[in-house]
């Protein structure tokens, strides 16, 4: 098979996913073409920074693990995360030659996925391979083999090569007080930001259905826990702003790792400057005081670490001082703390906390664990019980299933039940008669109602309004 025909076969396999369009790539190229002519990276003696080397090294390891796992056959239990494991194959199939040459010059490996492999896997990818964490290797829109994910690579590499392109961190947090109601309701969803897409025969795709359910319930505030897909570049935030809607009193959006892959530009300069998010005062962290509650949103993505910014951080002085202010306030008022972040504070199984938990509960920050903690980031959902590593005094919920297609996560299922760390998780299956839905479970959101006297009710709902925990 000659090189041209091999490329053609690879492109034909990857074209089955909807997310890649030439328009997406062209708009990205216009914003990034300056990199191709930057003399720093044309120098044959140029050595990529450590973060770039780590990024491409991890990508090569993920690709090798995907090849090993699929070639070996079921059960499909990868030994590492596989997000981005198809990127090098798809970049080399679709990107213009100057871009492929540039990415290789700064450290990208040659793909080991051949046309023969991809043709052999084509039926598997059409049907979808459900991984242990519920992620899908699938040709369905926004599953892990969607070529749209490749756009993360050039944007994030630009930031790793030149961190100065990152938007400065705003430090003007809003402190909002609501005192004209007996209850406040919040529709909370995470990782919702794919935009509208065709999902089989459904008239509504998951994010559209979720938003309609929240508005139908008449929530006071809609809350997006962060992550615009494939990344938070300006053009994708434009799409988000056309789709997202506020509740009766307003809306909030948090910063996620995908926003920071695109330098924070779309998040800080587009979304937070939009009238819909005016209450946030251009800043990714805030407080909302209501009766015996204080709702605290944090920006844990800005300072998260490469290669994938997988773990959130609060180590900046501005947010630490803000959390100290919250602590001093609640010590005076006795208010309960309802925390919102993008990144997770428990491992999916609920058996361990991670460094973000330590950052926030540290003596020089909040100084205590919040009463409730909601986050996204993980593309499924879980209601953690008193037996989780968070203990009985902090109710932790992950709601990262706002749009990305997923299956039952066995790492959740195996840790759910009486005496286990997880009380419930998404397991409402779609109708398997629709090929695009086969093997998937429904996306969803949380409806949280705070009472002025410190009471709270929570409902965990599927995208059709049914009970996730029923």
Rosetta blueprint (number, residue, H / E / L):
1 X L
2 X L
3 X H
4 X H
5 X H
6 X H
7 X H
8 X H
9 X H
10 X H
11 X H
12 X H
13 X H
14 X H
15 X L
16 X L
17 X L
18 X L
19 X L
20 X L
21 X L
22 X H
23 X H
24 X H
25 X H
26 X H
27 X H
28 X H
29 X H
30 X H
31 X H
32 X H
33 X L
34 X H
35 X H
36 X H
37 X H
38 X L
39 X H
40 X H
41 X H
42 X H
43 X L
44 X L
45 X L
46 X L
47 X L
48 X L
49 X L
50 X H
51 X H
52 X H
53 X H
54 X H
55 X H
56 X H
57 X H
58 X H
59 X H
60 X H
61 X H
62 X H
63 X H
64 X H
65 X H
66 X H
67 X H
68 X H
69 X H
70 X H
71 X H
72 X H
73 X L
74 X L
75 X L
76 X L
77 X L
78 X L
79 X L
80 X L
81 X L
82 X L
83 X L
84 X L
85 X L
86 X L
87 X H
88 X H
89 X H
90 X H
91 X H
92 X H
93 X H
94 X H
95 X L
96 X L
97 X H
98 X H
99 X H
100 X H
101 X H
102 X H
103 X H
104 X H
105 X H
106 X L
107 X L
108 X L
109 X L
110 X L
111 X L
112 X L
113 X L
114 X L
115 X H
116 X H
117 X H
118 X H
119 X H
120 X H
121 X H
122 X H
123 X H
124 X H
125 X H
126 X H
127 X H
128 X L
129 X E
130 X E
131 X L
132 X L
133 X L
134 X L
135 X L
136 X E
137 X E
138 X L
139 X L
140 X L
141 X L
142 X L
143 X L
144 X L
145 X L
146 X L
147 X H
148 X H
149 X H
150 X H
151 X H
152 X H
153 X H
154 X H
155 X H
156 X H
157 X H
158 X H
159 X H
160 X H
161 X H
162 X L
163 X H
164 X H
165 X H
166 X L
167 X L
168 X L
169 X L
170 X L
171 X L
172 X L
173 X L
174 X E
175 X E
176 X E
177 X E
178 X E
179 X L
180 X L
181 X L
182 X L
183 X E
184 X E
185 X E
186 X E
187 X E
188 X E
189 X E
190 X L
191 X L
192 X L
193 X E
194 X L
195 X L
196 X L
197 X L
198 X L
199 X L
200 X L
201 X L
202 X L
203 X L
204 X L
205 X L
206 X H
207 X H
208 X H
209 X H
210 X H
211 X H
212 X H
213 X H
214 X H
215 X H
216 X H
217 X L
218 X L
219 X L
220 X L
221 X E
222 X E
223 X E
224 X E
225 X L
226 X L
227 X L
228 X E
229 X L
230 X L
231 X L
232 X L
233 X L
234 X H
235 X H
236 X H
237 X H
238 X H
239 X H
240 X H
241 X H
242 X H
243 X H
244 X L
245 X L
246 X L
247 X L
248 X L
249 X L
250 X E
251 X E
252 X E
253 X E
254 X L
255 X L
256 X L
257 X H
258 X H
259 X H
260 X H
261 X H
262 X L
263 X L
264 X L
265 X H
266 X H
267 X H
268 X H
269 X H
270 X H
271 X H
272 X H
273 X H
274 X L
275 X H
276 X H
277 X H
278 X H
279 X H
280 X H
281 X L
282 X L
283 X L
284 X L
285 X L
286 X E
287 X E
288 X E
289 X E
290 X E
291 X L
292 X L
293 X E
294 X E
295 X E
296 X E
297 X E
298 X L
299 X L
300 X L
301 X L
302 X L
303 X L
304 X L
305 X L
306 X L
307 X L
308 X L
309 X L
310 X L
311 X L
312 X L
313 X L
314 X L
315 X L
316 X L
317 X H
318 X H
319 X H
320 X H
321 X H
322 X H
323 X H
324 X H
325 X H
326 X H
327 X H
328 X H
329 X H
330 X H
331 X H
332 X H
333 X H
334 X L
335 X L
336 X E
337 X E
338 X E
339 X E
340 X E
341 X L
342 X L
343 X L
344 X L
345 X L
346 X E
347 X L
348 X L
349 X L
350 X L
351 X L
352 X L
353 X E
354 X L
355 X H
356 X H
357 X H
358 X H
359 X H
360 X H
361 X H
362 X L
363 X L
364 X L
365 X L
366 X L
367 X L
368 X L
369 X L
370 X L
371 X L
372 X E
373 X E
374 X E
375 X E
376 X L
377 X L
378 X L
379 X L
380 X L
381 X E
382 X E
383 X E
384 X E
385 X L
386 X L
387 X L
388 X L
389 X L
390 X L
391 X L
392 X L
393 X L
394 X L
395 X E
396 X E
397 X E
398 X E
399 X E
400 X L
401 X L
402 X L
403 X L
404 X L
405 X L
406 X E
407 X L
408 X L
409 X L
410 X H
411 X H
412 X H
413 X H
414 X L
415 X L
416 X E
417 X L
418 X L
419 X L
420 X L
421 X L
422 X E
423 X E
424 X E
425 X E
426 X L
427 X L
428 X L
429 X E
430 X L
431 X L
432 X L
433 X L
434 X L
435 X H
436 X H
437 X H
438 X L
439 X L
440 X L
441 X E
442 X L
443 X L
444 X E
445 X E
446 X E
447 X E
448 X E
449 X E
450 X E
451 X E
452 X L
453 X L
454 X L
455 X L
456 X E
457 X E
458 X E
459 X E
460 X E
461 X E
462 X E
463 X L
464 X L
465 X L
466 X L
467 X E
468 X L
469 X L
470 X L
